[in-house]
């Protein structure tokens, strides 16, 4: 080796040692770019003691193979966009029922829903006979959720649930405990259906399939409606239809009851406030609505159940109001929003009208 080469190596060694001892000599630090979903993981969940402890405890609680649970959970990754999407809208964002409705009751969903209804009329009729839930409601839910399977989500469910279970973002009410429960239910589901937890795709919140069931809802309410020995909410429209109907029935759907009635709210602000106080929970009888100055349409006067005065804001315009029944409330157990329930009802009704024109 030449003397010149030895000298260059010696000088390089001195520079490296100096840079380590004095970081400023190594030049300016590079700015770390904000991590994207495609960025490689620097620390996997498998390297976290709290996650692996959760895996062991989960396996013990549910009598699962601990090695299997730890191996799969070790391959879960933090997804930055999941943490962003779970955040609520900015404070002061005005609700607008008409704008919300327009997102769902639109030509693409109506056309897709009509095709879905025609292709699955037999299963829809069976579900209505068994559970009492009309085809229009079932079709409305599947249309609002995923446009009949066109948008079922591209997040690995195990990644979404792990992100929200172990790295729930600050700035809103902490729901990490809920998502730990859903992560546990995911492993229970995969054991019962012989599925690989790494293969299941869904929404940023971990909801799966055409009806967007969370793992716990899949385990409790999904049904093998086509009788093939498996529950498939991604590919079996029969299982999807039966599961949605079963879910609503379990949450109190009443056969042949309307979902809502038209109503004119009381002129007295105090009386209106009393009726609005329970929000979407049916609380008042038809007589109590009348006593407080609310005027119901004639078709509501024979209704024997309780009602809720539901307010739907329209931005700067006057709100809309309906008197929601127990069945309206049952739809909100699927998604806790009166706007969601009305969108489901209106989309299903629009598709039913189109089908009636055929």
C-alpha positions as CSV (number, residue, x, y, z in Angstrom):
1,X,0.0,0.0,0.0
2,X,1.4,3.4,-1.0
3,X,2.4,6.0,1.6
4,X,-0.1,8.5,0.0
5,X,-3.0,6.1,0.4
6,X,-2.0,5.4,4.1
7,X,-1.9,9.1,4.7
8,X,-5.3,9.7,3.2
9,X,-6.8,7.0,5.3
10,X,-5.2,8.3,8.5
11,X,-6.6,11.8,7.8
12,X,-10.1,10.4,7.0
13,X,-10.0,8.6,10.4
14,X,-9.1,11.8,12.2
15,X,-12.0,13.6,10.5
16,X,-14.5,10.8,11.5
17,X,-13.4,10.8,15.1
18,X,-13.6,14.6,15.3
19,X,-17.1,14.5,13.8
20,X,-18.3,12.0,16.4
21,X,-16.7,14.0,19.2
22,X,-18.0,17.3,17.9
23,X,-21.2,16.9,15.9
24,X,-21.1,20.4,14.5
25,X,-18.0,19.5,12.5
26,X,-20.0,16.9,10.6
27,X,-22.0,19.6,8.8
28,X,-25.6,20.6,9.1
29,X,-28.2,18.0,10.0
30,X,-30.7,17.0,7.4
31,X,-34.3,18.0,8.0
32,X,-36.4,14.9,8.7
33,X,-39.4,14.8,6.3
34,X,-42.9,14.2,7.6
35,X,-43.5,10.5,7.5
36,X,-45.9,9.2,4.8
37,X,-47.8,5.9,4.8
38,X,-45.2,4.5,2.3
39,X,-42.2,5.4,4.4
40,X,-40.3,2.4,5.7
41,X,-40.8,1.6,9.4
42,X,-37.9,2.4,11.7
43,X,-39.5,0.8,14.8
44,X,-42.0,-2.0,14.3
45,X,-44.7,-2.9,16.8
46,X,-42.9,-6.1,17.4
47,X,-40.1,-4.1,19.1
48,X,-42.5,-2.6,21.7
49,X,-42.8,-4.3,25.0
50,X,-46.3,-3.0,25.6
51,X,-47.6,-4.4,22.3
52,X,-46.0,-7.8,22.9
53,X,-47.4,-7.9,26.4
54,X,-50.8,-7.1,25.0
55,X,-50.4,-9.9,22.5
56,X,-49.5,-12.4,25.3
57,X,-52.5,-11.3,27.4
58,X,-54.8,-11.4,24.5
59,X,-53.8,-14.9,23.6
60,X,-54.3,-16.1,27.2
61,X,-57.8,-14.4,27.5
62,X,-59.0,-15.9,24.2
63,X,-57.1,-19.2,24.3
64,X,-55.2,-18.4,21.2
65,X,-51.7,-19.5,20.2
66,X,-49.4,-16.9,21.7
67,X,-46.7,-17.3,19.1
68,X,-49.2,-16.8,16.3
69,X,-50.7,-13.6,17.9
70,X,-47.2,-12.1,18.6
71,X,-45.9,-13.0,15.1
72,X,-48.8,-11.3,13.4
73,X,-49.0,-8.3,15.6
74,X,-45.2,-7.8,15.3
75,X,-45.8,-7.2,11.6
76,X,-48.4,-4.5,12.1
77,X,-47.2,-1.0,11.3
78,X,-48.1,2.5,12.4
79,X,-50.0,4.3,9.6
80,X,-49.8,8.1,9.8
81,X,-52.9,8.8,7.8
82,X,-55.0,6.6,10.1
83,X,-54.0,8.9,13.0
84,X,-55.0,11.9,10.9
85,X,-58.3,10.6,9.6
86,X,-59.6,9.6,13.0
87,X,-59.5,13.3,14.1
88,X,-62.8,15.2,14.2
89,X,-63.5,18.0,11.8
90,X,-62.2,21.5,12.7
91,X,-64.1,23.3,15.4
92,X,-66.9,25.5,14.0
93,X,-67.5,23.4,10.9
94,X,-71.2,23.9,10.2
95,X,-73.4,20.8,9.6
96,X,-75.4,20.8,6.4
97,X,-78.0,18.1,5.8
98,X,-78.7,19.1,2.2
99,X,-75.0,18.9,1.3
100,X,-74.6,15.7,3.2
101,X,-77.6,14.1,1.5
102,X,-76.2,15.1,-1.9
103,X,-73.1,13.0,-1.3
104,X,-75.1,9.8,-1.0
105,X,-78.4,10.2,-2.9
106,X,-76.8,10.7,-6.3
107,X,-76.9,9.0,-9.7
108,X,-74.0,6.6,-9.2
109,X,-75.2,5.1,-6.0
110,X,-78.8,4.9,-7.2
111,X,-77.8,3.0,-10.4
112,X,-75.5,0.7,-8.5
113,X,-78.1,0.1,-5.8
114,X,-80.7,-0.7,-8.5
115,X,-78.4,-3.3,-10.0
116,X,-77.6,-4.7,-6.5
117,X,-81.3,-5.0,-5.6
118,X,-82.2,-6.7,-8.9
119,X,-79.3,-9.2,-8.5
120,X,-80.1,-10.0,-4.9
121,X,-83.9,-9.7,-4.7
122,X,-84.1,-13.3,-3.4
123,X,-81.8,-12.6,-0.5
124,X,-83.4,-9.3,0.3
125,X,-86.8,-10.9,0.4
126,X,-85.5,-13.6,2.7
127,X,-83.9,-11.1,5.0
128,X,-87.1,-9.0,5.2
129,X,-89.2,-12.2,6.0
130,X,-86.8,-13.4,8.7
131,X,-85.8,-10.1,10.4
132,X,-88.6,-7.7,9.3
133,X,-86.1,-5.1,7.8
134,X,-87.3,-3.8,4.4
135,X,-85.0,-4.2,1.4
136,X,-84.8,-0.5,0.9
137,X,-83.1,0.0,4.3
138,X,-80.6,-2.8,3.7
139,X,-79.8,-1.5,0.2
140,X,-79.5,2.0,1.6
141,X,-77.0,1.0,4.2
142,X,-74.8,-0.9,1.9
143,X,-74.9,1.9,-0.6
144,X,-74.0,4.6,1.9
145,X,-71.2,2.4,3.4
146,X,-69.3,1.2,0.3
147,X,-71.4,1.8,-2.9
148,X,-72.1,-2.0,-2.9
149,X,-68.5,-3.1,-2.4
150,X,-66.9,-0.5,-4.7
151,X,-65.2,1.3,-1.8
152,X,-64.4,-1.2,1.0
153,X,-61.1,0.4,2.1
154,X,-57.5,-0.3,1.3
155,X,-55.9,-0.2,4.8
156,X,-54.7,-3.4,6.4
157,X,-57.1,-3.8,9.2
158,X,-54.4,-4.9,11.6
159,X,-52.4,-1.7,10.9
160,X,-55.4,0.6,11.4
161,X,-56.4,-1.1,14.6
162,X,-52.8,-1.2,16.0
163,X,-52.2,2.4,15.2
164,X,-55.4,3.5,17.0
165,X,-54.9,1.0,19.9
166,X,-51.3,1.9,20.7
167,X,-50.7,5.4,19.2
168,X,-54.1,7.1,19.4
169,X,-53.5,10.7,18.5
170,X,-53.9,13.5,21.1
171,X,-56.4,16.2,20.5
172,X,-59.6,14.3,21.0
173,X,-61.2,11.8,23.5
174,X,-58.9,8.9,23.8
175,X,-60.5,5.7,22.3
176,X,-57.4,3.5,22.4
177,X,-59.2,1.1,24.8
178,X,-62.0,0.6,22.3
179,X,-59.6,-0.1,19.5
180,X,-57.6,-2.6,21.7
181,X,-60.9,-4.4,22.1
182,X,-61.4,-4.4,18.3
183,X,-57.9,-5.6,17.7
184,X,-58.6,-8.5,20.1
185,X,-61.8,-9.3,18.2
186,X,-59.9,-9.3,14.9
187,X,-57.8,-12.2,16.1
188,X,-60.9,-14.0,17.4
189,X,-62.5,-13.5,13.9
190,X,-59.4,-14.8,12.1
191,X,-59.3,-17.9,14.2
192,X,-62.9,-18.7,13.7
193,X,-62.8,-18.0,9.9
194,X,-59.3,-19.3,9.4
195,X,-58.1,-16.0,8.0
196,X,-54.7,-14.4,8.1
197,X,-54.9,-11.1,10.1
198,X,-52.4,-9.6,7.7
199,X,-54.6,-10.1,4.7
200,X,-57.8,-8.3,5.7
201,X,-58.4,-4.9,4.3
202,X,-60.8,-2.2,5.4
203,X,-61.3,1.4,6.4
204,X,-59.0,3.6,8.4
205,X,-60.9,2.7,11.5
206,X,-60.8,-1.0,10.9
207,X,-64.3,-1.6,9.5
208,X,-64.5,-4.4,6.9
209,X,-66.5,-5.6,3.9
210,X,-69.5,-4.3,2.1
211,X,-71.4,-3.4,5.3
212,X,-68.2,-2.1,7.0
213,X,-68.5,-4.2,10.2
214,X,-66.0,-3.7,12.9
215,X,-64.5,-7.0,14.1
216,X,-66.7,-7.1,17.2
217,X,-69.8,-6.6,15.1
218,X,-68.7,-9.2,12.7
219,X,-68.3,-11.7,15.5
220,X,-71.6,-10.8,17.2
221,X,-74.0,-10.0,14.4
222,X,-72.7,-11.4,11.0
223,X,-74.5,-14.5,9.8
224,X,-73.8,-17.2,7.3
225,X,-76.9,-16.4,5.2
226,X,-76.0,-18.5,2.2
227,X,-75.2,-21.6,4.4
228,X,-71.8,-22.3,3.0
229,X,-70.2,-22.7,6.4
230,X,-68.4,-19.3,6.4
231,X,-69.3,-15.7,7.0
232,X,-67.9,-13.6,4.1
233,X,-68.7,-9.9,4.2
234,X,-66.4,-9.1,1.3
235,X,-67.6,-11.5,-1.4
236,X,-71.0,-13.0,-0.4
237,X,-73.8,-10.6,-1.0
238,X,-76.1,-13.1,0.8
239,X,-74.1,-12.9,4.0
240,X,-73.9,-9.1,3.7
241,X,-77.6,-8.7,3.4
242,X,-78.5,-11.2,6.2
243,X,-75.9,-9.6,8.5
244,X,-77.1,-6.1,8.0
245,X,-80.7,-7.2,8.7
246,X,-79.7,-9.2,11.7
247,X,-77.7,-6.3,13.1
248,X,-80.7,-3.9,12.9
249,X,-83.0,-6.6,14.4
250,X,-80.7,-7.0,17.3
251,X,-80.8,-3.3,17.9
252,X,-84.5,-3.1,18.1
253,X,-85.9,-2.9,14.6
254,X,-89.7,-3.3,14.6
255,X,-91.4,-5.0,11.8
256,X,-93.7,-2.7,9.6
257,X,-93.0,0.4,11.6
258,X,-92.1,3.6,9.7
259,X,-88.7,5.2,10.3
260,X,-90.0,8.8,10.8
261,X,-92.9,11.2,10.4
262,X,-93.0,14.8,9.2
263,X,-93.4,17.3,12.0
264,X,-93.8,21.1,12.5
265,X,-91.8,22.2,15.5
266,X,-93.4,24.2,18.4
267,X,-93.2,28.0,18.1
268,X,-92.3,28.2,21.7
269,X,-88.5,27.9,22.0
270,X,-88.7,26.4,25.4
271,X,-91.1,23.6,24.4
272,X,-88.9,22.9,21.3
273,X,-85.8,22.7,23.5
274,X,-87.6,20.1,25.8
275,X,-88.4,17.9,22.8
276,X,-84.8,18.3,21.4
277,X,-83.1,17.5,24.7
278,X,-83.0,13.6,24.3
279,X,-81.6,14.1,20.8
280,X,-82.3,10.9,18.7
281,X,-83.5,8.7,21.6
282,X,-87.3,8.1,21.2
283,X,-88.8,9.6,24.4
284,X,-92.2,11.3,23.8
285,X,-95.6,9.9,22.8
286,X,-97.7,11.4,20.0
287,X,-99.8,13.0,22.7
288,X,-96.8,14.6,24.4
289,X,-95.6,16.0,21.0
290,X,-99.0,17.6,20.7
291,X,-99.0,18.9,24.3
292,X,-95.8,20.7,23.6
293,X,-97.0,22.3,20.4
294,X,-95.4,20.0,17.8
295,X,-97.7,19.2,14.9
296,X,-97.5,15.8,13.4
297,X,-98.9,14.6,10.0
298,X,-102.1,12.5,10.1
299,X,-100.2,9.3,9.4
300,X,-98.4,9.7,12.7
301,X,-101.5,10.1,14.9
302,X,-102.0,6.3,15.2
303,X,-98.4,5.6,16.1
304,X,-98.2,3.9,19.5
305,X,-94.5,4.0,20.2
306,X,-92.2,6.8,21.4
307,X,-90.8,9.5,19.1
308,X,-87.7,11.7,19.0
309,X,-87.6,15.2,17.6
310,X,-84.6,15.1,15.3
311,X,-83.0,18.3,14.1
312,X,-81.0,18.4,10.8
313,X,-79.0,21.6,10.4
314,X,-78.7,23.1,6.9
315,X,-75.8,25.5,7.3
316,X,-77.0,29.1,7.3
317,X,-80.5,28.0,6.3
318,X,-83.3,26.9,8.6
319,X,-82.9,23.4,10.0
320,X,-85.1,20.5,8.9
321,X,-87.0,18.4,11.5
322,X,-88.5,14.9,11.6
323,X,-90.1,12.8,14.3
324,X,-87.9,9.7,14.5
325,X,-89.3,6.3,15.6
326,X,-87.6,3.3,17.2
327,X,-86.6,2.2,13.7
328,X,-84.9,5.5,13.0
329,X,-83.0,5.0,16.2
330,X,-82.1,1.5,15.2
331,X,-80.4,2.8,12.1
332,X,-78.3,5.2,14.2
333,X,-77.0,2.2,16.1
334,X,-75.2,1.3,12.9
335,X,-73.7,4.8,12.7
336,X,-74.5,7.2,15.6
337,X,-75.7,10.0,13.4
338,X,-79.1,11.3,12.4
339,X,-77.7,12.6,9.1
340,X,-76.4,9.1,8.4
341,X,-79.8,7.5,9.1
342,X,-81.7,10.0,6.9
343,X,-79.2,9.4,4.1
344,X,-79.7,5.6,4.3
345,X,-83.5,6.1,4.3
346,X,-83.5,8.6,1.4
347,X,-81.1,6.5,-0.7
348,X,-83.1,3.4,-0.2
349,X,-86.3,5.2,-1.1
350,X,-84.8,6.7,-4.3
351,X,-83.6,3.2,-5.4
352,X,-87.0,1.8,-4.7
353,X,-88.7,4.4,-6.8
354,X,-86.3,3.6,-9.7
355,X,-87.1,-0.1,-9.3
356,X,-90.8,0.7,-9.4
357,X,-90.4,2.3,-12.8
358,X,-88.9,-0.8,-14.4
